[in-house]
Amino acid sequence: MNIIVCIKQIPDTNDVKWTKDNNIIRDNVISILNPYDVKAILTAVEIKNYVKNAGITLLSMGPDNSVESLRYGLTLGADDAILLSDRKFSGSDTNATSKTLQAAIKNYIKNFDLIITGQFALDGDTSQTPYSLANRLNIETLGYVVEVNSITENEITVKQVKDNGSYITKCALPCLISISDYKKEFIKPSVFDYMKGQDKKITVLNINDIQIDPKETGVIGSPTYVKKAYRPENNRECKFIQNVFELKKEIFNG
């Protein structure tokens, strides 16, 4: 079973800086692996431990320093990793991002049985990319997954938790699942895990390697853009009531 886990490196700071086009400046910023994507990797590792001959490939798009998050993902138990890094990918919205990921999967990876993503990325929080990617690959999507109950060569059963309740859902493979739960504790990688992670391969691909039209990606291929970016201000005022019991009596007595 071939499992692809799409991950993203995000800024680990509240002091985000923006370009003139209102895109986040990611150079020279401390970055971390998106927490939802950590859980996605751990979910893939659980499946790998359960399914014989399963393999995990990490896939990410970003600047060269994104190899740090990929390397961390390899220490968690993934087998290999691919970084899509090219200046022409810069400024991609969710539409252009899904096109770029789809091109890499279709033209380079080619064979897969399951794609796992995080439900959200904390630097954008749109939750659009997983659904867009699945649509471009013509596969089903199961969102808001908190647990994989079972998996075979042909079918996966998951638990989904949404606003209107929880569901146990079955879906034929190949498909894409998005993990929405990242708050559970997980085992911290050991020194041995880090040593194994250093020996695993990270392949860096550019726009020519994945055979995508430059007009389909980056700022040029993005039909949406950030019109304005600003830090929200809290202007709420609090009114202190000295005698709550007197206020209650006043309300009930009309």
Order of alpha helices (4+ residues) and beta strands (2+ residues): beta-beta-beta-alpha-beta-alpha-beta-alpha-beta-alpha-beta-beta-beta-beta-alpha-beta-alpha
